[in-house]
Amino acid sequence: KLDNPTIYNYITLVPSVVGAIKEVILKRRPDLVDLNKLEVLPVIPFEPSIGLEADEMGFGVGGMILQFPNPASFTDVHKTLWASVPPKPNRTYRDYYFQCLLDPCHEFVHVMQNICWDRNDPNLWKLEFWASLITFNILHIVSEERRDIYPPGLKEEIMLYEYESISRIHRELVTPSLLQGYNTWKTTFGLSSPLEMDATDAANQLKAETRYLKLRISFEAYDEGKSLNHLCDLYFNPSNDRTINTPDQNNCSQIILPKVDIFSCNK
């Protein structure tokens, strides 16, 4: 039953999730009216090469457009590629159901970065760090306030699924150099690249490793007691010209920081 492309309606699910995130953000930051310009569009799969398949199978933001994959349109090539990353075979559609509930929490931060931060900043790994840092905290708030989308227990199921996924990557793919890159990325608050390529190339060429980096920082920074009001103020408090500097070490003591190592006993 899980290997059925009609098991979930992704075309309606993702806009609903994005709308719920926008709702909880605007409730706390009504001044971010530009969020109302956000469009949510499905990516149309095509099959010219594995490299492009990897790119089109992920969520992404460009300007004020959030794109998402529609797994119901996946071919066998897509499903084979997905099964080679972290999840298990024959669970493509269930896996993507979880992605549709979680990944918009990450991508929405990129939308807010486009509105509030320096758009000319070339360090994409820094933007990925700060987006990843509060992914699960946004999930927590949205799941608390929108039970129609996230019934009780679903948030925990999503997090358990993601922990299992990155645990598999940790066991099977993580190298000492990747661990060193991750730790440097974490301790420099995103200023140092964890991989020897930019974030866009890494997302296409090292899909599993890139997901590992983002999710690990999300897990280690998760703090359900941190209110979204506080996070919005610290991350996206606009100055008069509606741009701010990216958070740095000078104000990191106020922001959720990774305080644990989720694999400290499994290296």
Secondary structure, 3 states (H helix, E strand, C coil): CCCCCCCCCHHHHHHHHHHHHHHHHHHHCCCCHHHHHCEEEEECCCCCCHHHHHHHCCCEEECCEEEEECHHHCCHHHHHHHHCCCCCCCCHHHHHHHHHHHHHHHHHHHHHHHHHECCCCCCHHHHHHHHHHCHHHHHHHHHHHCCCCCCCCHHHHHHHHHHHHHHHHHHHCCCHHHHHHHHHHHHCCCCCCCCCCCHHHHHHHCHHHHHHHHHHHHHHHCCCCCCHHHHHHHHCCCCCCCCECCCCCCCHHHCCCCCCCCCCCCC
